Amino acid sequence: MRNLNYGLAIPAVVMVITLLFVSSLFPAQSQAMAGGAMTFVTNWFGWLVQIASLALVAFLFWLAFSKYGDIKLGEEDPEYSNFTYGGMIFTAGVGASLIYWGIGEPMYYLQSPPLFAEANSFSAAAWAVTYSIFHWGITGWAIYCFPAIPFAYAFYVKKQRTLKLSTLCESVVGTNPVVAKAIDLLAIFGTLAAFASSLSLTVTLLSTGASKLLGIENGLLLQGGIILLFVAVLMCVMLVGFNRGISKVSDYTVLMAIGFALFVLFSSNAQFVLNNFTDSIGVMLDSFFRMSLWTDPVQQSGFPQSWTQYYWFWYYAYLIMMGLFITRISRGRTIRQVILCTISMGSLGCAFFISVFGGYAVWAQMLGGFPVQQWMSDGGLTYAVVSLIETLPANSLVLGIFLLIQFFLMLTTMSSASVATAMLTTNRLELNGDPDNKVKLLWAGAIAIISFSVFLAGGGINTIKSLCVVAGLPMMFIYAILVKHLMQELGAIQVASKQEDTMSLQKVATEYS
C-alpha cells in the first residue's frame, strides 16, 4: 500500500496498544496517573474549555450567516440528499452510545443532580433529561462541525490532495517536522482511543443483551465474536463502496432507530414523555448560558468537571474523525449548509432520542415503579439499560431489535472512523475524497484489534478514557490554530476580490477615457 503514510499509521496504533498493555500490567498505577492527569486538566483548564466551546458556537453561527457562508465547497452539486447527508453525520457522531447514555445520564443526574438540586427530587427530575440534551446538543455538534470547514475548503476549493492536520496548521505554526508529526499523531490517537472506548462500551452492551436473550455466557469469547462480526460486516460495506455501502446502511439504520423510538414512545407513557420533553427544552433554553459556563466554584460538587467538561474535552479528542468524515460527504455544499445541517440535524436527532429513552427512564424510576437505579447498583448501567428495554411489550423480540439497531449504529460509526483515519494517513487522495479500499480495511482491522485489546487489558478502558480527555486539551488549542488559518484563507479571498474589483474599475476608467 504505497499510498499509506506508514510513518503516521504504525506509531499511532502502537501507541494505543502499548498504553493498553501497560495499563493491563499495572492497572491501579496507570489508572491513578491517568485519573490524576484528567483531574488536573479539568481543574485548571475546565473553565477555559467551557468558554472556548461557547465562543466556538458563536463563531460558527457568525460564519454561517456571514458573506463567507455562501462559499461553495467544490464545483459539483451535492452528492447526497439532505436526509442521507444528515443521517450519515448523525450516525457517525453518536454511534450506539446515544441510547445507552440517553437512559443512563438522566439516572445519574437524578442521583447526583446539578445546580444545587436535591437528589431524586422533582427539581432533579427537571434537570435529568435537560442536561442530557444539553450535553448531546448544539455545543458538541459545533465542536464536531468546525474542522470540516477548513478541511473541506482546502480539499475542494484549493484542491489540496492530502488532508493531514499538520498541513492546515502550517500557516500558523510553521513547517517544523517534529511539531507536524506530533499534531498528526495526536489527531490519530484521539480518534483511535475515543472510538475504541465507544466500541468497547457497545460490545459490552451487545454481549450483555445477547447473553440475556440467548442464555449464553457473557465472556471474552462472546465479546470477541461480536467484534469479529463487526469487522466482517464492515469489510462487506467497505467493498461495496461508499455510496452503496455506508450511505445506505446509514439510511436504513436511521429509519429503524426512529421507528423503534416511536414504538418506545407509544408503548410507554407517551403523555409523560412528550410533556417532559417540552419542559426539558424550555429549561435548557432558559438556562443555556448558565449551563454552558457553570463551574460550581463554591459547592464544588464536581458535576461540571465530571460531565460538561468531560464531554467537551471528549468531543475535542474525537473532532478530527468527525471533521474528515463530514468533509468526505460535503462536496458541493456551501459553508452555511455544512454548519447548519450538522448542528441542527445532530442536535435535533439527539434531543428526539434522549427525550424518548431518557424520558421513559425518568418515568420508570419516578412514577412507573421500576427500580432502574437499583438495577444500576446491582449490575451496572449496561444491565440497567437491557432490563429497562425488557419492560416493554414483547420484550424478547423488542430486545433483539434493540440490539440489532445498536449494532448498526455502531457499524456506521466504525465505518466513519475507518474512512476518517484512512483519509488522514493517505499520502494522496482522489478528488472524491475516498481513500483506497485497502487502506480503509487496514484501519478497520486496526480498530478491531485495539478494541479487542481493551477487553484483554481489563481495566485499560478507564485509562484510555481519561487520556482521551487529556488529549482533548491540546486539540482545543489546535482548534484556535485552525480558526486563525481559516480566517487567513477567507481574508485572502476578500483581498483578491477587492483587487479584482479595483482592476475592473481601472479597466472601465481607461476605456472611458
C-alpha positions in Angstrom: 0.0 0.0 0.0 2.2 2.8 -1.3 -0.5 5.4 -0.7 -0.5 4.7 3.1 1.6 7.0 5.4 3.2 4.3 7.5 5.1 7.0 9.5 1.8 8.0 11.0 -0.3 4.8 10.9 2.1 2.5 12.7 3.2 4.8 15.6 -0.4 5.7 16.3 -1.6 2.1 16.6 1.5 1.0 18.6 1.0 3.9 20.9 -2.6 3.0 21.8 -1.9 -0.8 22.1 1.2 -0.1 24.3 -0.9 2.1 26.6 -3.5 -0.7 26.9 -0.8 -3.3 27.5 0.9 -1.2 30.2 -2.4 -0.4 31.9 -3.3 -4.1 32.0 0.1 -4.9 33.7 -0.2 -2.0 36.2 -4.0 -1.2 36.3 -4.0 0.6 39.6 -1.0 2.8 38.9 -1.9 3.6 35.3 -5.5 4.5 36.2 -4.3 6.6 39.1 -1.9 8.5 36.8 -4.4 8.9 34.0 -7.1 9.9 36.5 -4.8 12.4 38.1 -3.9 13.9 34.7 -7.6 14.2 33.9 -8.4 15.9 37.2 -5.5 18.3 36.6 -6.9 19.2 33.2 -10.5 19.7 34.3 -9.5 21.7 37.5 -7.1 24.0 35.7 -8.5 24.2 32.2 -12.1 23.2 32.6 -13.2 26.9 32.7 -11.3 27.5 29.5 -12.9 24.7 27.6 -16.3 25.9 28.6 -15.6 29.5 27.4 -13.9 28.3 24.3 -16.7 26.0 23.3 -19.4 28.6 23.8 -17.3 31.0 21.8 -17.0 28.4 19.0 -20.8 28.1 18.8 -21.0 31.9 18.3 -18.2 31.8 15.7 -19.8 29.1 13.7 -23.2 30.9 13.6 -21.5 34.1 12.6 -19.6 32.3 9.9 -22.8 30.6 8.6 -24.7 33.8 8.3 -21.8 36.0 7.1 -20.9 36.6 3.4 -18.5 33.6 3.7 -21.4 31.3 4.3 -22.1 31.4 0.5 -18.8 29.9 -0.4 -19.3 26.6 -2.2 -17.1 23.6 -1.3 -16.5 22.3 -4.7 -18.0 22.9 -8.1 -20.3 19.9 -8.3 -23.8 19.5 -7.0 -24.2 18.0 -3.5 -23.6 14.2 -3.7 -26.3 13.2 -1.2 -29.8 14.1 -0.4 -30.4 16.1 2.8 -31.8 13.1 4.6 -28.8 10.9 3.7 -26.4 13.7 4.5 -27.9 14.4 7.8 -28.3 10.7 8.6 -24.6 9.9 8.0 -23.5 12.9 10.1 -25.8 11.8 12.9 -24.9 8.1 13.0 -21.2 8.9 12.7 -21.3 11.2 15.6 -23.5 9.3 18.1 -22.9 5.6 17.4 -24.6 3.2 19.9 -23.7 5.4 22.8 -26.7 7.8 22.4 -29.4 5.4 23.6 -27.1 4.0 26.2 -26.4 7.4 27.7 -29.8 8.6 26.9 -31.1 6.2 29.5 -28.0 6.3 31.8 -27.4 10.0 32.1 -30.8 11.0 33.5 -30.5 8.3 36.1 -27.1 9.6 37.2 -28.4 13.2 37.3 -31.3 12.1 39.4 -28.9 10.7 42.0 -26.3 13.5 41.8 -28.1 16.4 40.3 -26.6 19.7 39.0 -27.2 23.3 40.1 -27.8 22.6 43.8 -30.9 20.4 43.4 -31.7 17.6 46.0 -31.1 14.0 44.9 -34.2 12.3 43.4 -36.3 15.4 43.9 -38.7 17.0 41.5 -36.1 19.6 40.8 -33.5 16.9 40.0 -36.1 15.3 37.6 -36.5 18.6 35.8 -32.7 18.7 35.1 -32.3 15.0 34.2 -33.3 15.0 30.6 -32.4 18.7 30.2 -28.8 18.2 30.9 -28.6 15.1 28.7 -30.0 17.0 25.7 -27.6 19.9 26.5 -24.5 17.6 26.6 -25.5 16.0 23.2 -26.7 19.2 21.7 -25.5 22.4 20.0 -22.1 22.8 21.6 -20.9 19.2 21.0 -22.0 19.3 17.3 -20.4 22.7 16.9 -17.1 21.1 18.1 -17.6 18.2 15.6 -18.5 20.5 12.8 -15.9 23.2 12.7 -12.8 21.2 11.5 -14.8 20.2 8.4 -14.8 23.8 7.2 -11.0 24.3 6.8 -10.6 20.6 5.7 -13.3 20.9 3.0 -12.1 24.3 1.9 -8.5 23.1 1.5 -9.6 19.9 -0.3 -12.5 21.1 -2.6 -11.6 24.8 -3.1 -7.8 24.9 -3.0 -7.5 21.3 -4.4 -5.0 20.0 -1.8 -4.8 16.3 -2.2 -3.6 15.5 1.3 -5.6 16.1 4.5 -3.0 15.8 7.3 -4.0 18.1 10.1 -0.4 19.5 10.3 -0.8 20.8 6.7 -3.6 23.1 7.7 -1.6 24.3 10.8 1.5 25.2 8.7 0.4 28.7 8.0 0.3 29.4 11.8 2.9 27.1 13.4 5.4 26.8 10.6 6.8 23.6 9.0 8.8 22.1 11.8 8.6 18.3 11.1 8.6 17.3 14.8 5.7 19.6 15.5 3.9 18.4 12.4 4.3 14.7 13.4 3.2 15.4 16.9 0.0 17.2 15.7 -0.9 14.4 13.3 -0.2 11.6 15.8 -2.3 13.4 18.4 -5.2 13.6 16.0 -5.0 9.9 15.2 -4.5 8.9 18.8 -7.6 10.9 19.9 -9.7 9.2 17.1 -8.5 5.7 17.9 -8.7 5.9 21.6 -12.1 7.6 21.7 -13.5 5.2 19.2 -12.1 2.2 20.8 -13.7 3.1 24.1 -17.0 3.7 22.4 -16.9 0.4 20.6 -15.9 -1.5 23.8 -18.9 0.1 25.5 -21.2 -1.0 22.7 -19.7 -4.5 22.6 -20.3 -4.8 26.4 -24.0 -3.7 25.9 -24.5 -6.2 23.0 -22.9 -9.1 24.9 -25.0 -8.4 28.0 -28.2 -8.3 25.9 -27.2 -11.3 23.8 -26.3 -13.3 26.9 -29.7 -12.5 28.4 -31.6 -13.1 25.2 -29.9 -16.3 24.2 -29.0 -17.7 27.6 -25.2 -17.9 26.8 -22.3 -16.9 28.9 -21.3 -13.3 28.8 -17.5 -13.6 28.5 -14.4 -12.8 26.4 -15.4 -15.4 23.7 -18.8 -13.7 23.1 -17.3 -10.2 23.1 -14.5 -11.3 20.7 -17.2 -12.9 18.4 -19.1 -9.6 18.3 -16.0 -7.7 17.4 -15.3 -10.2 14.6 -18.8 -9.8 13.4 -18.4 -6.0 13.3 -15.2 -6.4 11.2 -16.8 -8.9 8.8 -19.8 -6.7 8.1 -17.7 -3.6 7.9 -15.5 -5.3 5.2 -18.6 -6.0 3.2 -19.8 -2.5 3.5 -16.4 -1.1 2.5 -16.0 -3.4 -0.5 -19.5 -2.5 -1.8 -18.4 1.2 -1.9 -19.2 4.4 -0.1 -22.4 5.4 -1.9 -23.9 1.9 -1.9 -22.4 0.9 1.4 -22.1 3.4 4.2 -24.8 5.8 2.9 -27.4 3.0 2.5 -26.6 1.4 5.9 -26.9 4.9 7.5 -30.3 5.5 5.8 -31.8 2.2 6.9 -30.3 2.5 10.4 -31.8 5.9 11.0 -35.2 4.7 9.8 -35.0 1.7 12.1 -33.9 3.8 15.0 -36.7 6.3 14.5 -39.3 3.5 14.2 -38.0 1.9 17.4 -38.1 5.2 19.3 -41.7 5.8 18.2 -42.6 2.3 19.4 -41.0 3.0 22.8 -42.8 6.3 22.9 -46.3 4.9 22.4 -45.6 1.7 24.3 -44.6 3.7 27.4 -46.3 6.7 28.9 -46.3 8.9 25.8 -48.1 11.7 27.7 -45.3 12.0 30.3 -42.5 11.7 27.7 -43.9 14.4 25.5 -44.6 16.8 28.4 -41.2 16.1 29.9 -39.5 16.8 26.5 -41.3 20.1 26.2 -40.4 21.1 29.8 -36.7 20.0 29.3 -36.4 22.1 26.1 -37.8 25.1 28.0 -35.5 24.6 30.9 -32.5 24.3 28.6 -33.3 27.4 26.6 -33.9 29.3 29.8 -30.6 28.2 31.3 -28.3 27.5 28.2 -25.7 30.1 29.1 -25.8 29.2 32.8 -25.2 25.5 32.0 -22.5 26.4 29.4 -20.5 28.4 31.9 -21.3 26.8 35.3 -18.1 25.7 37.1 -19.5 25.3 40.6 -16.6 27.0 42.4 -18.2 27.2 45.8 -20.1 24.0 46.4 -17.5 22.0 44.4 -19.9 19.2 43.7 -17.7 18.1 40.7 -20.7 17.9 38.4 -19.3 20.3 35.7 -15.9 18.7 35.8 -17.3 15.1 35.6 -19.9 15.7 33.0 -19.9 19.0 31.0 -16.1 19.5 30.8 -15.5 15.8 30.3 -17.9 15.8 27.4 -16.4 18.9 25.8 -12.8 17.5 26.1 -14.0 14.2 24.7 -15.5 15.9 21.7 -12.2 17.7 21.1 -10.4 14.4 21.1 -12.9 13.0 18.6 -13.2 16.0 16.4 -10.7 15.2 13.6 -12.6 12.0 12.8 -15.8 13.9 12.5 -14.3 16.8 10.6 -12.8 14.5 8.0 -15.9 12.4 7.6 -18.1 15.5 7.2 -15.5 16.7 4.6 -15.8 13.5 2.7 -19.6 13.9 2.3 -19.9 17.7 1.9 -18.7 18.2 -1.6 -20.9 20.7 -3.5 -22.4 22.2 -0.3 -21.9 25.7 1.0 -20.2 26.5 4.3 -23.6 27.7 5.6 -25.2 24.4 4.6 -22.5 22.3 6.3 -22.7 24.3 9.6 -26.5 24.5 9.8 -27.1 20.9 8.7 -24.5 19.4 11.1 -25.6 21.4 14.2 -29.4 21.2 13.5 -29.6 17.5 12.4 -27.2 16.4 15.1 -28.8 18.3 17.9 -32.5 17.6 17.0 -31.7 13.9 16.4 -30.1 13.6 19.8 -32.9 15.6 21.5 -35.5 13.3 20.0 -33.9 10.0 21.1 -32.9 11.3 24.5 -36.3 12.7 25.2 -37.9 9.3 24.4 -35.5 6.9 26.1 -34.4 9.3 28.9 -38.0 10.4 29.5 -39.1 6.8 29.7 -36.3 6.0 32.2 -37.3 9.0 34.4 -40.9 7.9 34.3 -40.0 4.3 35.1 -37.9 5.4 38.1 -40.0 8.2 39.5 -43.6 7.2 38.6 -43.6 3.7 37.0 -42.4 1.6 39.9 -39.4 0.1 38.0 -36.2 0.2 40.1 -33.8 1.5 37.4 -31.4 2.9 39.9 -31.3 -0.4 41.8 -30.6 -2.2 38.5 -27.7 0.2 38.0 -26.4 -0.5 41.5 -26.8 -4.3 41.1 -25.4 -4.9 37.6 -24.1 -1.6 36.3 -25.6 0.7 33.7 -25.4 -1.8 30.9 -27.6 -4.2 32.9 -30.0 -1.4 33.7 -30.4 -0.5 30.0 -31.1 -4.0 29.0 -33.5 -4.5 31.9 -35.4 -1.3 31.1 -35.8 -2.4 27.4 -37.2 -5.7 28.7 -40.1 -3.8 30.5 -41.6 -3.0 27.0 -44.2 -5.3 25.4 -43.0 -8.4 23.6 -39.7 -8.0 25.5 -37.7 -10.7 23.8 -38.5 -9.5 20.3 -38.0 -5.9 21.3 -34.7 -6.6 22.9 -33.5 -8.4 19.8 -34.5 -5.4 17.6 -32.8 -3.0 20.0 -29.6 -5.0 19.9 -29.7 -5.1 16.1 -30.2 -1.3 15.9 -27.3 -0.8 18.4 -25.1 -3.0 16.2 -25.8 -1.0 13.0 -25.5 2.4 14.8 -22.0 1.4 15.9 -21.2 -0.1 12.5 -21.9 3.3 10.8 -19.6 5.0 13.4 -16.9 2.3 12.8 -17.2 2.9 9.0 -16.8 6.7 9.6 -13.7 6.2 11.8 -12.1 3.9 9.2 -12.7 6.3 6.4 -11.5 9.3 8.5 -8.3 7.7 9.7 -7.7 6.4 6.2 -8.1 9.9 4.8 -5.7 11.3 7.5 -3.0 8.7 6.7 -3.3 8.7 2.9 -0.5 10.4 1.0 -2.6 11.5 -1.9 -6.4 11.4 -2.1 -8.6 11.2 -5.2 -10.9 14.1 -6.0 -13.9 12.4 -4.4 -12.0 12.1 -1.1 -12.4 8.4 -0.9 -9.3 6.5 0.3 -8.2 3.2 -1.2 -10.2 0.2 0.0 -7.0 -1.5 1.2 -6.2 1.5 3.5 -9.8 1.6 4.8 -9.8 -2.2 5.5 -6.4 -1.9 7.2 -7.8 0.7 9.6 -11.0 -1.3 10.2 -8.8 -4.2 11.2 -6.5 -2.0 13.4 -9.6 -0.5 15.2 -10.9 -4.0 15.8 -7.5 -5.1 17.3 -7.4 -2.1 19.5 -11.0 -2.7 20.7 -10.4 -6.3 21.5 -7.2 -5.3 23.3 -9.4 -3.2 25.6 -11.2 -6.3 26.8 -7.9 -8.2 27.2 -6.5 -5.3 29.1 -9.3 -5.5 31.7 -9.4 -2.0 33.3 -7.4 -0.4 30.5 -10.5 1.3 29.1 -10.7 3.7 32.1 -7.1 4.7 31.5 -7.8 5.3 27.8 -11.0 7.3 28.6 -9.0 9.5 30.9 -6.3 10.0 28.4 -8.9 11.0 25.7 -9.8 13.9 28.0 -6.2 14.8 28.4 -5.7 14.6 24.6 -8.6 17.0 24.2 -6.7 19.8 25.8 -4.0 20.3 23.1 -6.7 19.7 20.5 -8.6 22.7 21.9 -5.5 24.9 21.2 -5.2 23.3 17.7 -8.8 24.5 17.2 -7.6 28.0 17.8 -4.9 27.5 15.2 -7.5 26.2 12.7 -9.7 29.2 13.3 -6.8 31.5 12.6 -5.8 29.5 9.5 -9.4 29.6 8.2 -9.7 33.4 8.7 -6.4 33.8 6.8 -7.8 31.8 3.9 -11.1 33.7 3.9 -9.3 37.0 4.3 -7.2 36.2 1.2 -10.5 35.7 -0.8 -11.6 39.1 0.3 -8.3 40.8 -0.7 -8.4 39.0 -4.1 -12.0 40.1 -4.6 -11.1 43.8 -3.8 -8.1 43.6 -6.2 -10.3 42.2 -8.9 -12.9 44.9 -8.3 -10.2 47.6 -8.5 -8.8 46.2 -11.7 -12.3 46.2 -13.2 -12.8 49.8 -12.3 -9.4 50.8 -13.7 -10.3 49.0 -16.9 -13.6 50.8 -17.2 -11.9 54.1 -16.5 -9.3 53.5 -19.1 -11.9 52.6 -21.7 -14.0 55.6 -20.9 -11.0 58.0 -21.1 
